[in-house]
Amino acid sequence: MEITHGNAPPGENINRIYLMAKVRKRLLPSGKVTWLADYRDGAGERRSRQFATKKAADAFLVKAQHEVGHGTHVADSASVTVNEACRLWIDRAANDGLERSTVDQYRQHADIHIKPALGGRKLSKLTTPAIQKFADDLGKSVSRVMVRKVLGSLSGVFDEARRQGFIANNPVTAVKVGRQSSREVKELEMPSKTELAAILNSTPDRHKAFIWTAVFTGMRASELRGLMWQDVDLDAGVVHVRRRADRYNNIGFPKSRAGTRKIPVPPSVVALLKGWREECPAGELNLVFPNGAGNVENHGNLLARIFWPIQIAAGVSVETGETDDEGSPVMDAKYSMHALRHAAASMFIEQRMTPKRIQVLMGHSSIQMTFDVYGKLFPQDEDDAAAIKAIEDRLLAAR
């Protein structure tokens, strides 16, 4: 088989140089017959790759020469392993100044999921079907949400390797992960209205501004920890979400463009924030909810020193199975801070806010994310039936 640059797409600048490529039959000492695909890469270097069948060798040669003609071909010998590509990608993430928590998450995806399954393989030999099998196998042991996150990291690995010339394309982009079935969607853990009222009533004055803001805005704990007074417009009754504090107490921008948003707050929250501003510990960052020294409050402290004790005082708790010195059951808080975010979204939906508006208020990157998390809370069939009946009534009355 002989392929020249005459097969390149019209308009390619080939400088009248013909690159010869052929498939040769090869007899191994063992007597086994293989087929060797010989060609020259874009730099004119002689390359070869061995195949079990002539058909596979021919197909590879056509593909390789097409990539050479487009300047995208990378030979196997010039590629790197997934292990090495993961290192390059994580180094890039760290050098680009991504949050430490984000880099740590990338590293966990690589160390726990990607490297054990694919680490020793060359990027150039990983095809979309191979990555699809990796995703399908991973889905047998972790949630589909985690599969999507790991694939997102693996896609980042390929993108970085492509930028550095170690791979021609990204096979992850065509991989599909099915949506969660109704059985797999977990019930949202959030306080009932009775529990929420008990929490609000049991909150000490010192922490009311914080708890009220969390309940009525649905802000993430990281966003509350990074909120600065210049982002709070008490005259307009609006909170601007422009930054967040990560698990290491570093202040940064929201993770996505959608995270930057404007949230209206009710008069009760405005009043509490006005009072709290007079008592708030001063610090260089001008934080709304700092620790006692005016610095970023640790997430663990928010739970252990504020939210958990408030829940226990409110009776929103569960038994741990242990007893104290007097034989009384030891109680534990029932909810995490994120449960208040879910409660806020539930109240937004109850007030008939549109899904798009809720997406904006919650800072979701897509409307699909809003439906994936809160889809069960939106009005269901009985509401649709009532709406259709109302339409019928109006049309019939107009006859």
Secondary structure, DSSP 8 states (H G I E B T S, - for coil): ----GGGS-TT---TT-----EEEEEE-TTS-EEEEEEEE-TTS-EEEEEESSHHHHHHHHHHHHHHHHHT----GGG--BHHHHHHHHHHHHHHTT--HHHHHHHHHIIIIIIHHHHTTSBGGG--HHHHHHHHHHHTTTS-HHHHHHHHHHHHHHHHHHHHTTS-S--GGGG-------TTTS-------HHHHHHHHHH--HHHHHHHHHHHHH---HHHHHT-BGGGEETTTTEEEE--EE-TTS-EE--SSGGG-EEEE--HHHHHHHHHHHHHS---TT-BSS--TTSS---HHHIIIIIIHHHHHHHT-EEEEEEE-TTS-EEEEE---THHHHHHHHHHHHHTT--HHHHHHHHT-SSHHHHHHHHGGGS--HHHHHHHHHHHHHHHHHT-
